[in-house]
Amino acid sequence: MSLSPIVCKFGGTSLADAEQIRKVASIVRANERRRFVVVSAPGKRHKNDQKVTDLLLTCWHLAMQQLDYAQPLQMIRERYNEIARDLDVEPVAGPLEEMEHELRKLAADDQSTLATRDWIASRGEYFHACLVAAFLEATFVPAGECIRFDNEGALDSISYDLLQQHMQSNGLYVIPGFYGRDMRGRIKTFPRGGSDITGAVVARAVQAEVYENWTDVSGLLMADPRVVENPRPIGEVTYRELRELSYMGATVLHEETIFPASQAGIPIYIKNTNAPLEPGTRIVATRDASQPAIVGIAGKVGFTTIYLEKALMNQQRGYGRRVLEVLEAHGISYEHIPSGIDSMSIIVSDEQLGNCEPAVLRELKRTLEPDRIETYPDLALIATVGEGMAHRVGVSGCLFEALRQAQVNVRMISQGASEINIIVGVEASDYERAVRAIYDAFVE
């Protein structure tokens, strides 16, 4: 009886050059169960380097405007040729020439070109998967023939069957991440960071025992290291906890990644390509929540509060619905809605609100006739997350005492129905001080 396979996804920094690809090969060959390898486009080799995907999109933008894209195209060609030469494999000359041909058609406004934005953006993964497959002597799996999107742009479940059909025999397979094909046959990409999602889809398709996500850090940390000095690593976290942390700014793993894996109950391991023996972080369905009470703290700045006050608001049926209809009409989604008897606050991100604030306020005044309406910008949201919070006395008290001692004023409080997080809103200027205070209170 054969053992369940392991799916490995390697990020852009893990595949940035030939030296990194040799590390990847050593990791894959260290365990014969690592039979499915999902690759990203080459990332940065150093701080001032450029990602291949960014160069590709620069080519596309310039071609769209009938401007000269020769320099970024040459940088892409040199990057792949250098990797091929250092690995002693055939360069991707044919696919590169095809892309250049399509860019020329795009620049000439030829409507028959394949060079949509998504097609160009996906070429980084496609080219790199060809090189990595050649170096590993593995079978290349065409993502465009296997990963499908439905008419609404969501992953089509037929993708799992198509992947299985392309990877039925024993052996080693390399799959480009980030893209698939829509119902009209056009290349379509996942959101940025979507190679993580491809890896999870492949893991579910082959019924993997583990989905390993290899990157340039040794797992998740309990807080942002740019804010908290040397935060502790997270050894184990549940799918639900990760979802909350990812939504609030933890960026190691794309938040949509967890769904294909969690639906199939497949654990996800975050591992470091440059330190493969370090334990990393395990993402699982359930964990012993007795210790620790929290697993992490994450947050974001850049929110605005829209405050509405009206006498007897609670007796007016549909008042909240009408508020949300105004936001929906302007294409704005909300984060939280704390409310009182005669007041409600709508927390929205500045990115969502954009330049619509004056129009939104006018519409709210016209349709709802509030006694008072104000906006309060420069809000930061901080989530303290942990499955153990729901059954631990004193967690909230510890959190708010820490903020009191740090002299941080709390502007908003929200606890989700799942009771695995407490979200507080503070002034953006207090954000880092608040995160450090919460971290110290729980970790120390």
Secondary structure, 3 states (H helix, E strand, C coil): CCCCCEEEEECCHHHCCHHHHHHHHHHHHCCCCEEEEEECCCCCCCCCCCCHHHHHHHHHHHHHCCCCCHHHHHHHHHHHHHHHHHHCCCCCHHHHHHHHHHHHHHHCCCCCCCCCHHHHHHHHHHHHHHHHHHHHCCEECCHHHHCEECCCCCECCHHHHHHHHHCCCCCCEEEECCEEECCCCCEEECCCCCHHHHHHHHHHHCCCCEEEEEECCCCCECCCCCCCCCCCECCEEEHHHHHHHHHCCCCCCCHHHHHHHHHHCCCEEEEECCCCCCCCEEEECCCCCCCCCCCEEEEEEEEEEEEEECCCHHHCCCHHHHHHHHHHHCCCCCCECCECCCEEEEEEEHHHHCCCHHHHHHHHHHHHCCCEEEEEEEEEEEEEECHHHHHCCCHHHHHHHHHHHCCCCEEEEEECCCCCEEEEEEEHHHHHHHHHHHHHHHHC
